[in-house]
Amino acid sequence: MKKILNNQVVNKFGFVLLLFVLLQIPLTMVTDLISERSYRLEEVRSEIARSSTGEQRIIGPFITVNFTEVVNHEGKSYFSEHRKYILPEVFNFDADLESYAKYRGIYQARLYKADSHLTGSFDLNRITAIAPEKINSISMVVGVADSRGLIKLNKMQLDGKTIEVQPGTGLNQFAQGFHTNLDLAQLLAISDNKEAKTSLQLLKFDFSFLLQGMESIQISPIGKESNISMASAWPHPSFTGDFLPISSDISDNGFNAQWVSNNFSSNISQLFEHCMVDKAACAELERRQMGVDLIEPVDHYLKSHRAVNYSLLVITLVFASFFLLELFQARPMHPVQYGFVGLALALFYLLLISLSEHTGFNWAYIMSAIASTLLLSIYVGGMLANAKHGRLFGLCLMGLYGLLFGLLQAESYALLMGSLLCFAILSLLMVMTRNVDWYAKSNEHVDVVADVAKDTPVGLENESQ
């Protein structure tokens, strides 16, 4: 044990390892900075949503029927107010989303304008089943999460006739949106004038409007049969909700997706009834939705955070190369030199995060890698008193940065590629040093240090002391 502790190579290795641990302090500070800037981005997005529009969710249309029942109790008659909800037999939603960015300082949020089209039909028999004299009012309601996004109401038609709509819904569960009051006499006339008398007497609706929102749009499949279709030129959709699309086409030119559901798969009618009776039960209804998030595939903060995760590998490889250079060429290097190299490698990540906020991640990575490589090439060339070796080191470092850039771009295979790279590098180091006699190398290191001290002029030696 004493022999090991007196081994110069082991002592140098321990000191380099200590320096490696100390370098985690600035790297941790960079990681905290990335987290802070990322949190600030979320704050800005929330501020933009408060001053503009937030995520949107559409539920409806559905019909509300307010009616009065006469209840006899102990020989006395009472009037009891009731409300009945009628959901569409068929519900179709089509939307074309035009996305754009909204900036606040160096931060941005992704918004969209959805050219929305609601079509479908209601069964009038469910209204006419209630005695007309009992009905107080009838309205058709469409709820949206943020009514500020209703930029323009285009075509609003019932049974082929244009109608007027009013803001708000009059419901606590879905307070924002729009509604229209229906005339019972007209509904009865529509039912009586149907040419083909079938079990279903349908009231068709056709609504078109322009809806603005931020990042996400969700649709509740409120019909007994629901068909939903969305398209956009944005090439990075993330499909969310309880139902994934039955078909989707995603390319660099955008995406197109279709959803289909029915009351048996969604159980939407029962969930809707429970929600209207008890607002606390609406959480389950809110999960029954189909939609898409317009996301950035991997934003520059997330990429920067992933890049810092590979800093251990970069610093380890550079320190290992210096250590092997000392080992095979018997060229001693001062720990201060290790420290400067380590700080330069850590500074790369600070440059990366600061530049990426202005130029985007890819250009920031290229510029940071070039700056770091040039600095270290010049320093290593002077440290080894050999410009050629400095340029060779720079080429190797640039190649390493290139490999890491490839890892950061490969979202699905990043872990596999990183694991294979680490295994390959460790295998190379073990093969290169498999025949090294570490005790002998320690003696050679001591002899080289002694020779350097012996060749140093006495005046310089005293001056250094």
C-alpha positions in Angstrom: 0.0 0.0 0.0 2.9 2.3 0.8 4.4 1.6 -2.5 1.2 2.6 -4.2 0.9 5.8 -2.3 4.5 6.7 -3.2 3.9 6.0 -6.8 4.2 9.3 -8.8 1.8 8.2 -11.5 -0.9 7.2 -8.9 -0.5 10.6 -7.1 -0.8 12.4 -10.4 -3.9 10.4 -11.3 -5.4 11.2 -8.0 -4.7 14.9 -8.4 -6.2 14.9 -11.9 -9.3 13.1 -10.5 -9.6 15.8 -7.8 -9.4 18.5 -10.4 -12.0 16.6 -12.5 -14.4 16.7 -9.4 -13.8 20.4 -8.9 -14.7 21.1 -12.5 -18.2 19.9 -11.7 -18.8 23.1 -9.8 -18.8 25.4 -12.9 -20.6 22.7 -14.9 -23.3 22.6 -12.2 -23.6 26.4 -12.3 -24.1 26.1 -16.1 -26.8 23.5 -15.5 -28.6 25.7 -13.0 -28.4 28.6 -15.5 -30.0 26.5 -18.2 -32.8 25.5 -15.8 -33.3 29.1 -14.8 -33.6 30.3 -18.4 -35.9 27.5 -19.3 -38.2 28.4 -16.3 -38.1 32.0 -17.5 -39.3 30.8 -21.0 -42.3 29.1 -19.4 -43.1 32.3 -17.5 -43.0 34.3 -20.7 -45.3 31.8 -22.4 -47.7 32.1 -19.5 -47.6 35.9 -19.8 -48.3 35.7 -23.5 -51.2 33.4 -22.8 -52.6 35.9 -20.3 -52.3 38.8 -22.6 -53.4 36.9 -25.8 -55.0 33.4 -25.7 -54.1 30.1 -24.1 -54.6 26.5 -24.9 -57.9 25.9 -26.5 -60.5 23.2 -26.0 -63.8 22.9 -27.9 -66.9 21.1 -26.5 -70.1 21.2 -28.4 -72.4 22.0 -29.9 -75.0 20.6 -27.6 -78.6 21.5 -26.9 -80.0 22.6 -23.5 -83.7 22.3 -22.9 -85.1 24.1 -19.8 -88.6 22.8 -18.8 -90.9 22.7 -15.9 -92.5 19.5 -14.4 -95.6 19.6 -12.1 -95.0 17.3 -9.1 -97.9 16.2 -6.9 -96.9 15.6 -3.3 -99.4 14.9 -0.4 -102.2 16.4 -2.4 -100.3 19.6 -3.3 -98.8 20.5 -6.7 -95.3 21.8 -7.1 -93.4 23.2 -10.0 -90.0 21.6 -10.5 -87.4 23.1 -12.9 -85.3 20.7 -15.0 -82.7 20.9 -17.6 -82.1 18.3 -20.3 -79.0 18.0 -22.5 -79.0 16.7 -26.0 -75.8 15.6 -27.7 -75.3 15.3 -31.4 -76.1 12.1 -33.2 -73.2 12.9 -35.6 -70.3 15.3 -34.8 -67.7 16.4 -37.4 -64.8 18.7 -36.8 -62.3 19.9 -39.4 -59.6 22.5 -38.8 -56.7 23.9 -40.7 -54.1 25.3 -38.3 -51.8 28.1 -39.3 -49.0 28.4 -36.8 -46.8 31.4 -36.0 -44.4 32.6 -33.4 -45.0 35.4 -30.9 -41.9 37.0 -29.4 -41.3 38.8 -26.1 -37.6 39.7 -25.9 -35.5 36.7 -26.8 -38.3 34.3 -25.9 -41.1 33.0 -28.1 -44.3 31.1 -27.9 -46.0 29.2 -30.7 -49.6 30.3 -31.5 -52.0 29.2 -34.2 -55.1 30.3 -36.0 -57.5 27.4 -36.5 -60.0 27.7 -39.4 -62.6 25.5 -37.7 -65.6 23.9 -39.2 -68.3 22.1 -37.1 -71.0 20.0 -38.8 -73.4 17.3 -37.7 -76.9 16.7 -36.7 -79.3 16.4 -33.7 -82.2 14.1 -33.2 -85.3 16.3 -33.0 -87.4 13.5 -31.5 -85.5 14.0 -28.2 -86.9 17.5 -28.0 -90.4 16.8 -29.3 -90.7 14.0 -26.7 -91.1 16.7 -24.1 -94.5 18.3 -24.0 -94.3 21.8 -25.7 -96.2 23.5 -22.8 -93.5 22.3 -20.4 -90.6 23.8 -22.3 -89.4 27.2 -21.1 -86.4 27.8 -23.4 -84.1 25.9 -25.7 -80.5 26.9 -26.7 -77.6 25.4 -28.6 -74.2 25.9 -26.9 -70.6 25.7 -28.0 -68.0 25.9 -25.3 -64.4 27.0 -25.8 -61.6 27.2 -23.2 -60.6 30.8 -24.0 -63.3 32.9 -25.8 -60.7 35.6 -26.5 -59.5 33.3 -29.3 -62.9 33.6 -31.2 -61.5 36.0 -33.8 -64.2 35.7 -36.3 -67.5 33.9 -36.6 -68.2 33.0 -40.3 -71.0 30.7 -41.3 -73.6 29.9 -38.6 -76.4 27.8 -40.0 -79.1 25.5 -38.6 -81.1 23.4 -41.1 -79.6 25.5 -43.9 -80.7 28.8 -42.4 -78.4 31.5 -41.0 -78.7 32.1 -37.3 -77.4 34.7 -34.9 -75.3 33.7 -31.9 -74.6 35.3 -28.6 -71.5 35.4 -26.5 -71.2 33.1 -23.4 -73.0 29.9 -22.6 -74.9 30.5 -19.4 -73.4 27.3 -17.9 -71.0 27.2 -14.9 -69.2 24.1 -16.3 -68.3 25.8 -19.7 -68.6 29.5 -19.1 -66.8 30.7 -22.2 -68.0 30.2 -25.8 -71.2 31.2 -27.7 -74.8 30.1 -27.9 -78.0 30.7 -29.8 -81.6 30.6 -28.6 -83.8 28.2 -30.5 -87.5 28.7 -31.4 -89.5 25.7 -30.3 -92.2 26.4 -32.9 -89.6 26.4 -35.7 -88.2 23.2 -34.4 -91.6 21.6 -34.4 -92.2 22.9 -37.9 -88.9 21.4 -39.1 -89.9 18.1 -37.6 -93.3 18.1 -39.2 -92.0 19.1 -42.6 -89.6 16.3 -42.9 -90.4 14.5 -46.2 -89.2 11.1 -45.0 -90.7 10.1 -41.7 -88.1 8.0 -39.9 -87.2 7.2 -36.4 -84.6 10.0 -36.6 -85.8 13.5 -37.4 -82.5 15.4 -37.8 -81.6 19.0 -37.2 -78.4 19.7 -39.1 -75.9 22.4 -38.0 -73.0 24.0 -39.9 -70.7 26.4 -37.9 -67.5 27.9 -39.2 -65.2 30.2 -37.1 -61.6 31.3 -36.8 -60.1 30.3 -33.4 -56.8 31.5 -32.1 -54.9 29.6 -29.4 -51.4 28.8 -28.1 -49.6 25.5 -28.7 -52.5 23.1 -28.0 -56.0 22.5 -29.3 -58.3 19.8 -27.9 -61.7 18.6 -29.1 -64.3 16.6 -27.1 -65.8 13.9 -29.2 -69.3 14.8 -28.1 -71.3 13.0 -30.7 -72.6 9.4 -30.7 -70.4 9.3 -33.8 -67.5 11.7 -33.9 -65.1 12.4 -36.8 -62.3 14.8 -36.3 -59.7 16.0 -38.8 -56.8 18.5 -38.3 -54.1 19.6 -40.7 -51.2 22.1 -40.4 -48.0 23.1 -42.1 -46.2 22.7 -38.8 -44.1 19.6 -39.1 -43.8 18.7 -35.4 -47.2 17.6 -33.9 -47.6 15.8 -30.6 -51.0 14.0 -30.5 -52.6 14.1 -27.1 -55.7 13.1 -25.2 -57.3 9.7 -24.6 -57.5 8.8 -28.3 -54.7 8.7 -30.9 -55.5 9.4 -34.5 -56.6 6.4 -36.6 -54.5 7.8 -39.4 -51.9 10.5 -39.6 -49.4 11.7 -42.2 -46.4 13.7 -40.9 -43.7 15.2 -43.1 -41.5 18.2 -43.4 -44.4 19.9 -45.1 -46.7 19.5 -42.1 -49.2 16.9 -40.8 -52.7 15.6 -41.4 -54.5 13.5 -38.8 -58.0 11.9 -38.4 -59.8 10.6 -35.3 -62.9 8.5 -35.1 -64.9 7.5 -32.0 -68.4 6.7 -30.9 -70.4 6.7 -27.6 -69.5 3.1 -26.8 -65.8 3.8 -26.9 -65.8 7.3 -25.3 -68.8 6.9 -23.0 -69.2 10.6 -23.6 -73.0 10.9 -22.9 -72.7 9.5 -19.3 -69.6 11.6 -18.6 -71.3 14.7 -19.9 -74.4 14.1 -17.7 -72.2 13.6 -14.6 -70.3 16.7 -15.3 -73.5 18.8 -15.7 -74.8 17.5 -12.4 -71.6 17.8 -10.4 -68.8 20.1 -11.6 -66.2 18.1 -9.7 -67.0 15.2 -12.0 -65.9 17.2 -15.1 -62.3 16.1 -14.8 -63.0 12.8 -16.3 -64.9 14.4 -19.2 -61.9 16.8 -19.8 -59.7 13.7 -20.3 -62.0 12.4 -23.0 -60.5 14.5 -25.8 -58.6 14.4 -29.0 -56.0 16.9 -30.0 -52.6 18.0 -30.9 -49.8 20.1 -29.5 -47.6 22.2 -31.8 -44.3 21.6 -30.2 -40.7 22.5 -30.8 -39.1 19.0 -31.3 -36.2 19.7 -28.9 -35.8 23.3 -27.8 -32.3 24.8 -27.4 -32.5 24.7 -23.6 -33.3 21.0 -23.6 -30.5 20.3 -26.1 -28.1 22.4 -24.1 -29.0 20.4 -20.9 -28.4 17.2 -22.8 -25.0 18.6 -24.1 -23.9 19.3 -20.5 -24.7 15.7 -19.6 -22.0 14.7 -22.0 -19.5 17.1 -20.5 -18.1 14.3 -18.2 -17.2 12.3 -21.3 -15.5 15.2 -23.0 -13.4 16.2 -20.0 -12.5 12.6 -19.2 -11.3 12.0 -22.8 -9.2 15.2 -22.9 -7.7 14.6 -19.4 -7.0 10.9 -20.4 -5.3 12.0 -23.6 -3.0 14.3 -21.6 -2.4 11.6 -19.0 -1.4 9.1 -21.7 0.8 11.7 -23.3 2.7 12.0 -20.0 2.8 8.2 -19.7 4.1 7.3 -23.1 6.3 10.4 -23.9 7.4 11.0 -20.3 6.4 14.6 -20.6 5.3 16.1 -17.3 2.4 18.5 -17.3 1.5 20.8 -14.4 -1.9 20.5 -12.7 -2.5 24.2 -13.5 -2.3 23.3 -17.2 -5.0 20.6 -16.6 -7.1 23.2 -14.8 -6.9 25.8 -17.7 -7.9 23.1 -20.2 -10.8 22.0 -18.0 -12.1 25.5 -17.6 -11.9 26.1 -21.3 -14.0 22.9 -21.9 -16.5 24.1 -19.3 -16.7 27.5 -20.9 -17.9 25.9 -24.1 -21.2 25.1 -22.5 -21.7 28.7 -21.2 -21.0 29.9 -24.8 -23.5 27.4 -26.1 -26.4 28.4 -23.9 -25.8 32.1 -24.3 -25.4 32.0 -28.1 -28.3 29.6 -28.7 -30.8 32.1 -27.3 -30.0 34.4 -30.3 -28.8 32.2 -33.1 -30.5 28.9 -32.5 -28.9 25.7 -31.1 -27.1 24.4 -34.3 -25.3 27.6 -35.1 -24.5 28.2 -31.4 -23.0 24.7 -31.2 -20.8 25.3 -34.3 -19.5 28.7 -33.1 -18.9 27.5 -29.6 -17.1 24.3 -30.8 -14.9 26.4 -33.2 -14.0 28.9 -30.5 -13.2 26.2 -27.9 -11.2 24.2 -30.4 -9.1 27.2 -31.5 -8.3 28.3 -28.0 -7.3 24.8 -26.8 -5.3 24.1 -30.0 -3.2 27.2 -29.5 -2.8 26.5 -25.8 -1.9 22.8 -26.2 0.5 23.7 -29.0 2.4 26.1 -26.7 2.1 23.7 -23.8 3.8 20.9 -25.8 6.1 23.3 -27.6 4.8 21.7 -30.9 2.3 23.5 -33.1 1.7 20.4 -35.1 0.6 18.5 -32.0 -1.7 21.4 -31.1 -3.4 21.3 -34.5 -3.7 17.5 -34.2 -5.3 17.9 -30.8 -7.7 20.5 -32.3 -8.8 18.1 -35.1 -9.5 15.4 -32.6 -11.4 17.7 -30.3 -13.5 19.0 -33.3 -14.2 15.4 -34.2 -15.4 14.7 -30.7 -17.7 17.7 -30.8 -19.0 16.5 -34.1 -19.8 13.1 -32.6 -21.6 14.7 -29.7 -23.6 16.9 -32.0 -24.8 13.8 -33.8 -25.8 12.3 -30.5 -27.8 15.4 -29.6 -29.7 15.3 -33.0 -30.5 11.6 -32.7 -33.5 11.8 -30.3 -34.5 8.1 -30.5 -31.0 6.6 -30.6 -29.1 9.1 -28.4 -28.7 6.7 -25.4 -27.7 3.7 -27.6 -25.2 5.8 -29.6 -23.8 7.4 -26.4 -23.4 4.0 -24.7 -21.6 2.5 -27.7 -19.3 5.5 -27.9 -18.3 5.3 -24.3 -17.7 1.5 -24.6 -15.6 2.0 -27.7 -13.5 4.7 -26.1 -13.0 2.7 -22.9 -12.0 -0.4 -25.0 -9.5 1.7 -26.9 -7.9 3.0 -23.7 -7.7 -0.4 -22.2 -6.2 -1.9 -25.3 -3.6 0.9 -25.5 -2.5 0.5 -21.9 -2.9 -3.3 -21.5 0.9 -3.9 -21.5 1.9 -0.8 -19.4 4.1 -1.4 -16.4 2.7 1.3 -14.1 5.5 1.0 -11.5 8.1 1.3 -14.2 6.4 4.3 -15.7 6.3 5.9 -12.3 10.1 5.5 -12.0 10.6 6.9 -15.5 8.4 9.9 -14.5 10.6 10.5 -11.5 13.8 10.3 -13.6 12.4 12.8 -16.1 11.5 15.2 -13.3 15.0 14.8 -11.9 16.6 15.4 -15.3 14.6 18.5 -15.8 15.7 19.8 -12.4 19.3 18.8 -13.1 19.3 20.7 -16.4 17.8 23.8 -14.9 20.4 26.6 -14.3 21.1 27.3 -10.7 20.0 30.9 -11.0 16.7 30.0 -12.5 16.2 27.2 -9.9 16.8 29.7 -7.0 14.6 32.2 -8.8 11.8 29.6 -9.0 12.2 28.9 -5.4 
